[in-house]
Amino acid sequence: MEQYNEKILIKYRDKPLKIHDVLTNKSSTVKNFETPEAFIFVYEKELFLSLKDGKIRLYSINGDIISDFGDQCVYSQESEPQGQQ
């Protein structure tokens, strides 16, 4: 759960993101939102970023996707060499 000004963002594992406005008491759902590894707010612009599997997505505070940055990957996870753990 995250608070972003008058909005409360409720992140469930493997379920859509819920955004609840405490001033209007209205809620919205962001479909196709995967539980992120990182979640960053850009307060001045009323945007937030999510990072999942090296992919960054930029959303408006209302849950509309602004950009997926062309599905570019910011890092890659290298697998462990066989026989090492």
Phi and psi restraints in degrees (value plus and minus 20) as a CYANA .aco file:
   2 GLU   PHI    -153.1  -113.1
   2 GLU   PSI     124.3   164.3
   3 GLN   PHI    -127.0   -87.0
   3 GLN   PSI     113.5   153.5
   4 TYR   PHI    -155.6  -115.6
   4 TYR   PSI      73.5   113.5
   5 ASN   PHI      34.2    74.2
   5 ASN   PSI    -141.2  -101.2
   6 GLU   PHI    -107.3   -67.3
   6 GLU   PSI     -15.4    24.6
   7 LYS   PHI    -124.3   -84.3
   7 LYS   PSI     124.3   164.3
   8 ILE   PHI    -138.3   -98.3
   8 ILE   PSI     103.6   143.6
   9 LEU   PHI    -122.9   -82.9
   9 LEU   PSI     104.1   144.1
  10 ILE   PHI    -132.6   -92.6
  10 ILE   PSI      93.3   133.3
  11 LYS   PHI    -123.7   -83.7
  11 LYS   PSI     100.7   140.7
  12 TYR   PHI    -126.6   -86.6
  12 TYR   PSI     128.4   168.4
  13 ARG   PHI     -91.3   -51.3
  13 ARG   PSI     107.6   147.6
  14 ASP   PHI      40.4    80.4
  14 ASP   PSI       8.3    48.3
  15 LYS   PHI    -159.5  -119.5
  15 LYS   PSI     142.5   182.5
  16 PRO   PHI     -83.0   -43.0
  16 PRO   PSI     131.9   171.9
  17 LEU   PHI     -92.9   -52.9
  17 LEU   PSI     116.5   156.5
  18 LYS   PHI    -128.5   -88.5
  18 LYS   PSI     114.7   154.7
  19 ILE   PHI    -139.5   -99.5
  19 ILE   PSI      99.8   139.8
  20 HIS   PHI    -134.6   -94.6
  20 HIS   PSI     107.5   147.5
  21 ASP   PHI    -113.9   -73.9
  21 ASP   PSI      95.8   135.8
  22 VAL   PHI     -94.4   -54.4
  22 VAL   PSI     -39.8     0.2
  23 LEU   PHI     -98.2   -58.2
  23 LEU   PSI     -59.9   -19.9
  24 THR   PHI    -120.5   -80.5
  24 THR   PSI     -31.5     8.5
  25 ASN   PHI      42.4    82.4
  25 ASN   PSI       7.6    47.6
  26 LYS   PHI    -125.1   -85.1
  26 LYS   PSI     127.9   167.9
  27 SER   PHI    -143.1  -103.1
  27 SER   PSI     130.0   170.0
  28 SER   PHI    -154.0  -114.0
  28 SER   PSI     141.8   181.8
  29 THR   PHI    -140.8  -100.8
  29 THR   PSI     114.9   154.9
  30 VAL   PHI    -122.5   -82.5
  30 VAL   PSI      85.5   125.5
  31 LYS   PHI     -96.5   -56.5
  31 LYS   PSI     140.1   180.1
  32 ASN   PHI      38.0    78.0
  32 ASN   PSI      11.0    51.0
  33 PHE   PHI    -122.3   -82.3
  33 PHE   PSI      89.2   129.2
  34 GLU   PHI    -103.7   -63.7
  34 GLU   PSI     123.0   163.0
  35 THR   PHI     -75.1   -35.1
  35 THR   PSI      97.9   137.9
  36 PRO   PHI    -102.0   -62.0
  36 PRO   PSI     140.4   180.4
  37 GLU   PHI    -103.4   -63.4
  37 GLU   PSI     -47.8    -7.8
  38 ALA   PHI    -163.7  -123.7
  38 ALA   PSI     131.4   171.4
  39 PHE   PHI    -162.9  -122.9
  39 PHE   PSI      99.2   139.2
  40 ILE   PHI    -146.8  -106.8
  40 ILE   PSI     112.0   152.0
  41 PHE   PHI    -116.7   -76.7
  41 PHE   PSI     119.8   159.8
  42 VAL   PHI    -134.0   -94.0
  42 VAL   PSI      65.6   105.6
  43 TYR   PHI     -78.6   -38.6
  43 TYR   PSI     -63.0   -23.0
  44 GLU   PHI     -82.8   -42.8
  44 GLU   PSI     -47.0    -7.0
  45 LYS   PHI    -125.9   -85.9
  45 LYS   PSI     -22.2    17.8
  46 GLU   PHI      33.9    73.9
  46 GLU   PSI      31.3    71.3
  47 LEU   PHI    -150.1  -110.1
  47 LEU   PSI     141.5   181.5
  48 PHE   PHI    -162.2  -122.2
  48 PHE   PSI     132.2   172.2
  49 LEU   PHI    -133.3   -93.3
  49 LEU   PSI     125.1   165.1
  50 SER   PHI    -145.8  -105.8
  50 SER   PSI     125.2   165.2
  51 LEU   PHI    -141.1  -101.1
  51 LEU   PSI     104.1   144.1
  52 LYS   PHI    -164.7  -124.7
  52 LYS   PSI     103.0   143.0
  53 ASP   PHI      32.2    72.2
  53 ASP   PSI      18.7    58.7
  54 GLY   PHI      60.3   100.3
  54 GLY   PSI     -18.9    21.1
  55 LYS   PHI    -125.9   -85.9
  55 LYS   PSI     111.6   151.6
  56 ILE   PHI    -122.8   -82.8
  56 ILE   PSI     116.9   156.9
  57 ARG   PHI    -147.5  -107.5
  57 ARG   PSI     119.9   159.9
  58 LEU   PHI    -130.2   -90.2
  58 LEU   PSI     107.7   147.7
  59 TYR   PHI    -143.1  -103.1
  59 TYR   PSI     131.6   171.6
  60 SER   PHI     -97.9   -57.9
  60 SER   PSI     145.6   185.6
  61 ILE   PHI     -84.9   -44.9
  61 ILE   PSI     -37.3     2.7
  62 ASN   PHI    -106.3   -66.3
  62 ASN   PSI     -23.1    16.9
  63 GLY   PHI      75.6   115.6
  63 GLY   PSI     -15.4    24.6
  64 ASP   PHI     -99.6   -59.6
  64 ASP   PSI     113.2   153.2
  65 ILE   PHI     -94.9   -54.9
  65 ILE   PSI     109.2   149.2
  66 ILE   PHI    -115.1   -75.1
  66 ILE   PSI     -63.8   -23.8
  67 SER   PHI    -177.0  -137.0
  67 SER   PSI     129.4   169.4
  68 ASP   PHI    -134.4   -94.4
  68 ASP   PSI      -9.2    30.8
  69 PHE   PHI      35.0    75.0
  69 PHE   PSI      15.4    55.4
  70 GLY   PHI      45.3    85.3
  70 GLY   PSI       4.6    44.6
  71 ASP   PHI      39.2    79.2
  71 ASP   PSI       7.4    47.4
  72 GLN   PHI     -89.5   -49.5
  72 GLN   PSI     126.2   166.2
  73 CYS   PHI    -122.4   -82.4
  73 CYS   PSI     106.4   146.4
  74 VAL   PHI    -105.6   -65.6
  74 VAL   PSI     -31.8     8.2
  75 TYR   PHI    -180.6  -140.6
  75 TYR   PSI     147.4   187.4
  76 SER   PHI    -150.5  -110.5
  76 SER   PSI     125.0   165.0
  77 GLN   PHI    -114.6   -74.6
  77 GLN   PSI      98.8   138.8
  78 GLU   PHI    -108.1   -68.1
  78 GLU   PSI     118.4   158.4
  79 SER   PHI     -94.2   -54.2
  79 SER   PSI     132.7   172.7
  80 GLU   PHI     -86.3   -46.3
  80 GLU   PSI     118.8   158.8
  81 PRO   PHI     -79.4   -39.4
  81 PRO   PSI     123.6   163.6
  82 GLN   PHI     -80.9   -40.9
  82 GLN   PSI     119.8   159.8
  83 GLY   PHI      71.6   111.6
  83 GLY   PSI     -28.4    11.6
  84 GLN   PHI    -134.5   -94.5
  84 GLN   PSI     116.8   156.8
